[in-house]
């Protein structure tokens, strides 16, 4: 048995009053006790004074096949199966080095992440996978191989994903900013088509999350009954418009929003993205404030980064995405929950990850000082415990 002795414990929702020791055995948390608890003899002790123990972080929106370089997604066509496998492993190692112990991949090529999930390497984060996102012909991320059109093809695409045992169905409801010729302001599917995707997925027991920048696509996704919306930026042709009724509907229906905040420090956004933000009258701080306001209005927010798609959206920036929520006005405990307990629940892992409780997986991180008073403490990762094993310090 291993005892982790720290100054404070954040359990996924809040600080545990007076708690300062967590016990780990056999890959699971077996107990949480008060500061000063008499640790049994023979128990290994890991002392981290003035530190905080938290659940391992969950990045709910990554692209493990992306190598974080310029044009990462566009270059996928030239990747061999070996290239894809090597990139997935490297991406996971980078994620783990920043405290991420679980990732949800929302777009691969050639089912490479789905296949990887079936034969994982020990000592790397848990992987959930969607396979290639369902998109229109020539649409956003069509080079990943998920093109479909019309209700029957869309239903067949969902059935294929169910047969391959994906964890979630990803559909590109709107265009995107990283695909030439794709219109981020417009929908790629009709409301009827999105409803067909949702109905087929739910019949197979699978959740659906929709990539949606455009306001029209957000409305269609809400009407279709999706379980989640990625980005959710409310773009119109020349502005950003956040209707109160759309926010109320997402809150009422329990639709989970992943705003994909976070940006690599000093990375310059692509010129077309800067121009799009300027045209919409939006900057990154305003965007964070928009998300925090939605949270206050009852919308469930989870944290994900879109990691891997370009240098500004590199793997390993989840702590910065969480910090952005605090900058926007969310409280530190609520922001931390978006990448721990709330994220675990949204990903279907709420019964074993995202909390520090007896019986839960021992995926844990220790950071220096207190992220509830200074969220930048997340950047001061001290120790990572994965499946109950203390990982070697970063070099």
C-alpha positions as CSV (number, residue, x, y, z in Angstrom):
1,X,0.0,0.0,0.0
2,X,1.1,3.6,-0.8
3,X,0.2,6.6,1.3
4,X,0.3,10.0,-0.4
5,X,0.7,12.7,2.3
6,X,0.0,16.3,1.1
7,X,-1.2,19.6,2.4
8,X,-4.7,19.4,0.9
9,X,-6.9,17.2,-1.3
10,X,-9.3,18.4,-4.0
11,X,-11.7,15.5,-4.6
12,X,-13.0,16.6,-8.0
13,X,-15.6,19.1,-6.6
14,X,-14.0,20.8,-3.6
15,X,-11.3,20.6,-1.0
16,X,-11.9,17.7,1.4
17,X,-12.1,19.2,4.9
18,X,-9.1,18.3,7.0
19,X,-8.0,15.6,4.6
20,X,-4.3,15.1,3.9
21,X,-3.6,11.4,3.2
22,X,-4.8,9.2,0.4
23,X,-4.1,5.5,0.3
24,X,-3.5,3.6,-2.9
25,X,-3.3,-0.2,-3.5
26,X,-3.7,-2.4,-6.6
27,X,-4.3,0.5,-8.9
28,X,-7.2,1.9,-6.9
29,X,-7.8,4.5,-4.2
30,X,-8.6,2.6,-1.0
31,X,-9.0,5.4,1.5
32,X,-8.8,9.2,2.2
33,X,-7.9,10.2,5.7
34,X,-7.3,13.3,7.8
35,X,-4.0,15.2,8.2
36,X,-2.1,13.5,10.9
37,X,-3.7,10.1,10.4
38,X,-1.6,7.3,11.9
39,X,-0.2,5.6,8.8
40,X,0.2,1.8,9.3
41,X,3.7,0.5,9.6
42,X,5.0,-1.1,6.4
43,X,3.1,1.3,4.2
44,X,5.2,3.2,1.7
45,X,4.9,7.0,2.2
46,X,5.2,9.7,-0.4
47,X,5.5,13.0,1.4
48,X,4.7,16.2,-0.6
49,X,4.4,19.0,1.9
50,X,2.6,22.3,0.8
51,X,1.2,20.4,-2.2
52,X,-2.3,19.6,-3.5
53,X,-3.5,16.2,-4.5
54,X,-6.1,16.1,-7.4
55,X,-7.6,13.6,-9.7
56,X,-5.7,13.1,-12.9
57,X,-6.8,15.6,-15.6
58,X,-9.1,14.6,-18.5
59,X,-8.7,16.3,-21.8
60,X,-12.1,15.7,-23.5
61,X,-11.1,16.9,-27.0
62,X,-7.9,15.9,-28.6
63,X,-6.6,14.6,-31.9
64,X,-3.8,12.2,-31.1
65,X,-2.9,11.7,-34.8
66,X,-2.0,15.4,-34.9
67,X,1.7,16.1,-34.2
68,X,1.1,19.8,-33.1
69,X,3.1,21.0,-36.1
70,X,1.9,23.5,-38.8
71,X,-0.8,22.0,-40.9
72,X,-0.9,18.9,-38.7
73,X,-4.3,17.7,-40.0
74,X,-3.6,18.5,-43.6
75,X,-0.5,16.4,-43.5
76,X,-2.3,13.2,-42.4
77,X,-2.8,12.0,-46.0
78,X,1.0,11.3,-46.1
79,X,1.1,9.4,-42.8
80,X,1.7,5.6,-43.0
81,X,0.1,3.4,-40.3
82,X,3.5,3.4,-38.6
83,X,3.6,7.2,-38.6
84,X,0.1,7.3,-37.1
85,X,1.0,4.9,-34.4
86,X,4.2,6.7,-33.5
87,X,2.4,10.1,-33.4
88,X,-0.4,8.7,-31.2
89,X,2.2,7.4,-28.7
90,X,4.2,10.6,-28.6
91,X,1.0,12.7,-28.2
92,X,0.0,10.6,-25.2
93,X,3.4,11.0,-23.6
94,X,3.2,14.8,-24.0
95,X,-0.4,14.7,-22.5
96,X,0.8,12.6,-19.5
97,X,3.7,14.9,-18.9
98,X,1.3,17.7,-18.0
99,X,-1.0,15.8,-15.7
100,X,-3.5,14.4,-18.2
101,X,-4.3,10.8,-17.4
102,X,-7.3,10.3,-19.7
103,X,-8.1,11.7,-23.2
104,X,-11.1,11.6,-25.4
105,X,-10.0,11.5,-29.0
106,X,-12.6,13.2,-31.3
107,X,-11.1,12.6,-34.7
108,X,-8.6,10.1,-36.1
109,X,-7.6,8.8,-39.5
110,X,-8.1,5.2,-40.6
111,X,-9.5,4.2,-37.2
112,X,-6.0,4.5,-35.9
113,X,-6.9,5.7,-32.4
114,X,-9.7,3.2,-32.1
115,X,-7.3,0.4,-33.0
116,X,-4.7,1.8,-30.5
117,X,-7.3,1.8,-27.7
118,X,-7.8,-1.9,-28.3
119,X,-4.0,-2.6,-27.7
120,X,-2.8,0.2,-25.3
121,X,0.7,0.5,-24.0
122,X,1.0,0.4,-20.2
123,X,2.1,3.6,-18.6
124,X,0.1,5.9,-20.9
125,X,-3.3,7.7,-20.4
126,X,-6.6,6.0,-20.8
127,X,-8.0,6.6,-24.3
128,X,-11.6,7.0,-25.4
129,X,-12.1,7.3,-29.2
130,X,-14.7,8.4,-31.8
131,X,-12.9,7.2,-35.0
132,X,-13.1,9.5,-38.0
133,X,-15.6,12.3,-37.5
134,X,-18.7,12.0,-39.6
135,X,-18.6,14.9,-42.0
136,X,-20.0,16.0,-45.4
137,X,-18.4,15.3,-48.7
138,X,-15.4,17.6,-48.9
139,X,-16.4,19.0,-45.5
140,X,-14.4,19.8,-42.4
141,X,-11.8,17.1,-41.7
142,X,-13.0,15.0,-44.7
143,X,-9.4,13.9,-45.1
144,X,-9.9,11.7,-42.1
145,X,-12.3,9.5,-44.0
146,X,-15.7,10.0,-42.4
147,X,-17.6,11.5,-45.4
148,X,-21.3,10.8,-45.6
149,X,-24.4,12.4,-47.1
150,X,-28.1,11.9,-46.7
151,X,-30.0,10.2,-43.9
152,X,-29.3,6.6,-45.0
153,X,-25.6,7.1,-45.4
154,X,-25.4,8.9,-42.0
155,X,-27.2,6.0,-40.3
156,X,-24.9,3.5,-41.9
157,X,-21.9,5.6,-40.7
158,X,-23.2,5.5,-37.2
159,X,-23.7,1.7,-37.4
160,X,-20.1,1.3,-38.6
161,X,-18.9,3.1,-35.6
162,X,-21.0,1.0,-33.3
163,X,-19.6,-2.1,-34.9
164,X,-16.1,-0.8,-34.2
165,X,-17.1,-0.1,-30.6
166,X,-16.3,3.6,-30.5
167,X,-17.0,5.4,-27.2
168,X,-18.7,8.4,-28.8
169,X,-20.0,9.5,-32.2
170,X,-18.5,12.8,-33.5
171,X,-20.4,14.7,-36.2
172,X,-19.3,17.9,-37.9
173,X,-22.5,19.9,-37.8
174,X,-20.8,23.0,-39.1
175,X,-17.7,23.8,-41.2
176,X,-14.4,24.5,-39.4
177,X,-11.5,26.9,-39.5
178,X,-8.8,24.5,-40.4
179,X,-10.2,23.0,-43.6
180,X,-9.8,25.1,-46.8
181,X,-13.1,25.6,-48.5
182,X,-15.1,24.7,-45.4
183,X,-17.5,27.5,-44.2
184,X,-17.4,27.9,-40.5
185,X,-20.5,30.0,-40.5
186,X,-22.8,27.4,-42.1
187,X,-24.1,24.0,-41.4
188,X,-22.9,20.8,-43.1
189,X,-26.0,18.8,-42.3
190,X,-29.7,19.5,-42.0
191,X,-31.6,19.2,-38.7
192,X,-33.2,16.1,-40.1
193,X,-29.8,14.5,-40.9
194,X,-28.5,15.4,-37.4
195,X,-31.6,13.8,-35.9
196,X,-30.9,10.6,-37.8
197,X,-27.4,10.5,-36.5
198,X,-28.6,11.0,-32.9
199,X,-31.4,8.5,-33.2
200,X,-29.1,5.8,-34.7
201,X,-26.4,6.4,-32.1
202,X,-28.8,6.4,-29.1
203,X,-30.3,3.2,-30.4
204,X,-26.8,1.7,-30.2
205,X,-26.2,3.1,-26.7
206,X,-23.7,5.7,-28.0
207,X,-23.6,9.4,-27.1
208,X,-23.2,12.1,-29.9
209,X,-21.1,15.2,-29.7
210,X,-21.4,17.8,-32.5
211,X,-18.7,20.1,-33.8
212,X,-20.6,23.4,-34.2
213,X,-19.2,26.9,-34.6
214,X,-22.2,28.3,-36.5
215,X,-25.2,29.5,-34.7
216,X,-27.5,27.7,-37.2
217,X,-25.7,24.4,-36.5
218,X,-25.9,24.9,-32.7
219,X,-29.6,25.3,-33.0
220,X,-29.9,22.2,-35.2
221,X,-27.8,20.2,-32.9
222,X,-29.9,21.2,-29.9
223,X,-33.1,20.3,-31.8
224,X,-31.6,16.9,-32.8
225,X,-30.9,16.1,-29.1
226,X,-27.2,15.7,-29.2
227,X,-25.4,15.0,-25.9
228,X,-22.5,17.4,-26.4
229,X,-21.4,20.4,-28.5
230,X,-17.8,21.1,-29.3
231,X,-16.5,24.7,-29.6
232,X,-20.1,26.2,-29.5
233,X,-18.9,29.6,-30.6
234,X,-22.3,31.0,-31.9
235,X,-20.8,32.4,-35.1
236,X,-23.0,34.2,-37.7
237,X,-21.8,35.6,-41.0
238,X,-20.3,38.7,-39.4
239,X,-20.6,38.4,-35.6
240,X,-21.1,36.3,-32.6
241,X,-24.7,36.0,-31.3
242,X,-25.6,34.0,-28.2
243,X,-29.4,33.7,-27.9
244,X,-30.8,33.2,-24.4
245,X,-33.2,30.5,-25.6
246,X,-30.3,28.4,-27.0
247,X,-28.4,28.7,-23.7
248,X,-31.6,27.8,-21.8
249,X,-32.2,24.8,-24.0
250,X,-28.7,23.5,-23.6
251,X,-29.0,23.8,-19.8
252,X,-32.5,22.2,-19.7
253,X,-31.5,19.3,-22.0
254,X,-28.2,18.7,-20.2
255,X,-26.1,19.2,-23.3
256,X,-22.4,19.3,-22.4
257,X,-20.3,22.0,-24.0
258,X,-16.6,21.7,-24.6
259,X,-15.4,25.2,-25.6
260,X,-11.8,24.0,-26.5
261,X,-10.1,26.9,-24.8
262,X,-6.3,27.1,-24.1
263,X,-3.6,28.2,-26.4
264,X,0.2,27.5,-26.5
265,X,2.0,30.5,-25.0
266,X,3.6,32.8,-27.7
267,X,2.0,30.8,-30.5
268,X,0.6,33.2,-33.2
269,X,-2.8,32.1,-34.4
270,X,-3.1,31.4,-38.2
271,X,-3.9,34.6,-40.1
272,X,-7.3,33.4,-41.2
273,X,-8.3,32.7,-37.6
274,X,-7.1,36.1,-36.5
275,X,-9.2,37.7,-39.3
276,X,-12.2,35.6,-38.3
277,X,-12.0,36.7,-34.7
278,X,-11.6,40.3,-35.7
279,X,-14.6,40.1,-38.0
280,X,-16.7,38.6,-35.2
281,X,-15.5,41.2,-32.6
282,X,-14.2,38.4,-30.5
283,X,-10.9,37.9,-28.6
284,X,-9.8,35.0,-26.4
285,X,-10.7,36.8,-23.1
286,X,-14.1,37.7,-24.4
287,X,-14.6,34.1,-25.5
288,X,-13.6,32.8,-22.0
289,X,-16.1,35.3,-20.4
290,X,-18.8,34.0,-22.8
291,X,-18.2,30.4,-21.6
292,X,-18.2,31.3,-17.9
293,X,-21.4,33.2,-18.4
294,X,-23.0,30.0,-20.0
295,X,-21.8,28.1,-17.0
296,X,-23.5,30.5,-14.6
297,X,-26.7,30.0,-16.6
298,X,-26.7,26.3,-16.0
299,X,-24.8,24.9,-19.0
300,X,-22.5,22.0,-18.2
301,X,-18.9,22.9,-19.3
302,X,-16.1,20.5,-19.7
303,X,-12.5,21.2,-20.7
304,X,-10.8,20.0,-23.8
305,X,-8.1,21.6,-26.0
306,X,-8.4,20.4,-29.6
307,X,-4.8,19.4,-28.9
308,X,-2.6,18.4,-31.8
309,X,-4.1,20.3,-34.7
310,X,-1.4,23.1,-34.9
311,X,1.4,24.8,-32.8
312,X,-1.1,27.0,-31.0
313,X,-3.2,24.0,-30.1
314,X,-0.4,21.6,-29.1
315,X,-0.9,18.6,-26.9
316,X,-0.4,19.3,-23.2
317,X,-2.2,22.7,-22.8
318,X,-5.1,21.5,-20.7
319,X,-3.9,23.4,-17.6
320,X,-4.0,26.6,-19.7
321,X,-7.6,25.8,-20.9
322,X,-8.6,25.4,-17.2
323,X,-6.9,28.7,-16.3
324,X,-8.7,30.4,-19.2
325,X,-12.0,29.5,-17.5
326,X,-10.9,31.2,-14.3
327,X,-9.8,34.3,-16.3
328,X,-13.3,34.3,-17.8
329,X,-14.9,34.4,-14.3
330,X,-15.4,30.8,-13.3
331,X,-14.4,29.8,-9.8
332,X,-11.2,27.7,-9.5
333,X,-13.1,24.7,-8.0
334,X,-15.6,24.8,-10.8
335,X,-12.9,25.2,-13.4
336,X,-11.0,22.2,-12.0
337,X,-14.2,20.1,-12.0
338,X,-14.5,20.7,-15.8
339,X,-11.4,18.6,-16.2
340,X,-12.0,16.1,-13.4
341,X,-15.4,15.0,-12.0
342,X,-17.6,16.7,-14.6
343,X,-15.4,15.6,-17.5
344,X,-15.4,12.0,-16.2
345,X,-19.2,12.0,-16.0
346,X,-19.6,13.4,-19.5
347,X,-17.2,10.8,-20.9
348,X,-19.1,7.9,-19.2
349,X,-16.3,7.4,-16.6
350,X,-18.0,9.0,-13.6
351,X,-18.1,5.8,-11.6
352,X,-14.3,5.3,-11.6
353,X,-12.4,8.5,-12.6
354,X,-12.5,12.2,-11.8
355,X,-12.8,11.9,-8.0
356,X,-10.6,11.0,-5.1
357,X,-12.7,8.4,-3.4
358,X,-12.3,4.8,-2.2
359,X,-12.8,2.5,-5.1
360,X,-11.9,4.9,-7.8
361,X,-8.9,4.5,-10.2
362,X,-5.7,5.8,-8.7
363,X,-5.0,8.3,-11.5
364,X,-3.8,11.2,-9.5
365,X,-1.6,14.3,-9.7
366,X,0.2,16.4,-7.1
367,X,0.9,20.0,-7.8
368,X,3.0,22.4,-5.8
369,X,0.9,24.9,-3.7
370,X,-2.8,25.4,-4.1
371,X,-4.6,25.7,-7.4
372,X,-7.8,26.8,-5.7
373,X,-6.1,30.1,-4.7
374,X,-3.7,30.3,-7.7
375,X,-4.8,28.3,-10.7
376,X,-1.4,28.6,-12.2
377,X,-0.3,25.9,-9.7
378,X,-1.5,23.4,-12.2
379,X,1.6,24.2,-14.2
380,X,3.8,23.2,-11.3
381,X,3.2,19.5,-11.6
382,X,5.2,17.6,-8.9
383,X,4.1,14.0,-9.1
384,X,1.8,11.9,-11.3
385,X,0.3,8.6,-10.2
386,X,-1.1,6.4,-13.1
387,X,-3.1,3.3,-12.3
388,X,-1.5,3.3,-8.8
389,X,2.1,3.6,-10.0
390,X,4.2,6.7,-9.2
391,X,5.7,7.9,-12.5
392,X,9.4,9.0,-12.7
393,X,9.9,12.7,-12.5
394,X,9.9,14.6,-15.8
395,X,13.3,15.2,-17.3
